[in-house]
Amino acid sequence: MPNPTEIAVRQKSRLLDIAFDDGSSFSIPFELMRVYSPSAEVKGHGPGQEVLQVGKREVGITGVEPVGNYAIKPLFDDGHASGIFTWDYLHKLGSEQESLWRQYLERLHAAGFAGDSGREPGVALPGAPKRGGCGQSH
């Protein structure tokens, strides 16, 4: 499991920049983190109990709390604060974000919220994996 070497919360661009000791680095949009929060409130308590998150395009993060040496707990400005994001899960969100965005948009469209995220399939997605360090400004 890769461990982070650098984490930065970018309020203006609504991105969590994270670099790992395996050389990978990602800019993960707050919206993606919020709609894929690993909390029971979002994931439910079993398969098929997931709760579709809508209206999260402008969600912010007001703080980040460390959870041991293995995770962080972002405090979202919509009141959501129960998701514990492990290093492994953040790496997954970063490395799979294009497919996760597509899945999310498909679920929104299927539920009748086609315009909710402000993006359409095939449009460039925010926070695409980047090369280099996390110190870059966005």
Summary of the structure (lengths in Angstrom):
residues: 138
radius of gyration: 14.4
end to end distance: 27.2
largest distance: 40.8
contacts: 379
relative contact order: 0.24
helix: 24%
strand: 24%
